[in-house]
Every structure is written in C-alpha cells, then in structure tokens.
Amino acid sequence: GKDASIDMLYSLGIVNGKSDTHFDPEGTLTREEAATVITRAAEQFAFINAKGSISYKDNSSISSWAEYYVRWVSETGLMTGTDENKFDPQAYYTVEQAITTVNRLFNYLQ
C-alpha cells in the first residue's frame, strides 16, 4: 500500500516528482537531489540561509536549481564532498550516506 508520509512530505514541498506527471517512488536520488530534500526538510524546523560559496572541483556539474541546496548542506556539514574535493552531484545517494546525513540533520536541529 501507499505510505501516507509521502503525501505529507509532498504537501510540505519537501519532495517533488521527477516531472509534473511522474513521481517515481521506486527511483533513486542523486546527491544533489538529496541535498535539496535535506534542506527543504530542515526549513520546516529552522531558518535556513546559505550565504557562502562552494568550492568543489566539480562545481560546474551541479545543476543550477540545486546550487543553493548543495551550498547549505556543505556549509552545515550535513553532506560532505567525496574524494578529491568533489561533491559528485549526479552520483547516486547511497543508503549509508542517507543514514549519516539524517543523523547529522537530527543533531543539527536539536
């Protein structure tokens, strides 16, 4: 059955579909999509303001819509770069990374 929590996250603007007509509940998240979800979730509980710049070697591969979110999770340390000072925005967000990030978010919001 459908998980009602998805409806709640969608109504809060924390998660969106892959397009206007396709949600893709079995799909994967990229690291930049994960940064977006984490930032939007944090905005429900705290004032969010990313003011610095990001200095990853692969800045140019971060989608323009995701730059603010990547900057915020990077500034707060909720998500960190991968090897060689890269954010690797198009890589899949792993279960291990999700567990680490959610734990950091929980601690950040306390």
C-alpha positions in Angstrom: 0.0 0.0 0.0 0.9 3.6 -0.4 2.7 5.3 2.5 0.8 8.3 3.8 4.0 10.0 4.8 4.9 10.6 1.2 1.7 12.7 0.8 2.7 14.7 3.9 6.3 15.3 2.5 4.8 16.3 -0.9 2.3 18.7 0.6 5.1 20.4 2.6 7.2 20.8 -0.6 10.0 18.6 0.7 9.7 16.0 -2.1 8.5 16.5 -5.7 8.0 14.2 -8.6 10.6 13.6 -11.3 8.2 15.5 -13.6 4.7 17.0 -13.4 3.1 13.6 -14.0 5.7 11.1 -12.7 6.7 10.6 -9.1 9.0 7.6 -9.4 8.7 6.2 -5.9 11.0 3.3 -6.7 13.6 5.5 -8.3 17.0 6.6 -6.9 18.1 10.0 -5.7 21.2 11.8 -6.9 23.4 13.6 -4.3 22.1 17.0 -5.4 18.5 15.8 -5.2 19.3 14.5 -1.7 20.8 17.9 -0.7 17.5 19.5 -1.9 15.3 17.2 0.2 17.5 17.6 3.3 17.5 21.4 3.0 13.7 21.5 2.5 13.2 19.3 5.5 15.4 21.4 7.7 13.4 24.5 6.5 10.4 23.1 8.3 12.2 23.4 11.6 14.8 26.2 11.3 15.7 29.3 9.4 17.9 28.3 6.5 20.4 30.7 4.9 23.2 29.6 2.7 25.5 32.6 2.2 28.9 31.3 1.3 30.2 29.8 -1.9 31.0 26.2 -2.7 34.5 25.3 -3.8 34.2 21.7 -5.1 36.3 20.8 -8.1 33.1 19.7 -9.9 31.0 22.9 -9.1 30.2 23.2 -12.8 28.4 19.8 -12.8 26.0 20.9 -10.0 22.6 21.7 -11.6 21.7 25.4 -11.3 18.5 24.5 -9.4 20.5 22.6 -6.8 23.3 25.1 -6.1 21.6 26.7 -3.1 20.8 23.3 -1.5 24.3 21.9 -2.1 25.8 25.1 -0.6 23.7 24.8 2.5 24.3 21.1 3.2 28.0 21.8 2.6 28.2 24.8 4.9 26.5 23.0 7.7 28.5 19.8 7.2 25.3 17.7 6.7 26.7 16.4 3.5 30.4 16.5 2.6 32.3 16.0 -0.6 33.6 12.8 -1.9 37.2 12.0 -2.6 39.4 14.7 -4.3 37.2 17.6 -3.1 34.3 16.8 -5.4 30.6 16.9 -4.5 29.7 14.3 -7.2 26.2 15.8 -7.6 25.0 13.3 -10.2 26.1 10.2 -8.3 23.5 8.0 -6.6 22.9 8.9 -2.9 23.6 5.7 -1.1 21.7 4.2 1.9 24.9 4.7 4.0 25.1 8.3 3.0 21.4 8.8 3.8 21.8 7.3 7.3 24.8 9.6 8.0 23.0 12.7 6.7 19.8 12.1 8.6 21.7 11.5 11.8 23.6 14.8 11.2 20.3 16.6 10.4 18.8 15.3 13.6 21.8 16.6 15.6 21.8 19.9 13.8 18.1 20.6 14.6 18.4 19.8 18.3 
